[in-house]
Structures are given as C-alpha cells and as structure tokens.
Amino acid sequence: MEINEIKISLVHEWLLSYAGSEQVSSAILHVFPEA
C-alpha cells in the first residue's frame, strides 16, 4: 500500500495554549496536509 492511498483523519481537542500536543498535531498535518 502506498502512503498516498492511506486515508488519515486528525482529531484534536481545543486547548488554551500552544504546547507539545499542538506542535505534534501541526507536524502531522505538515506531513499529511490532506488529513
């Protein structure tokens, strides 16, 4: 299976500060911009 065939959904709760989990979410969205 090719990586462009994979469907990815990213769900994240809203937090008040931009910290570690938000940085990880941002990095994942950078790698998978269609998520």
Secondary structure by P-SEA (a helix, b strand, c coil): cccccbbbbbbbcccccccaaaaaaaaaaaacccc
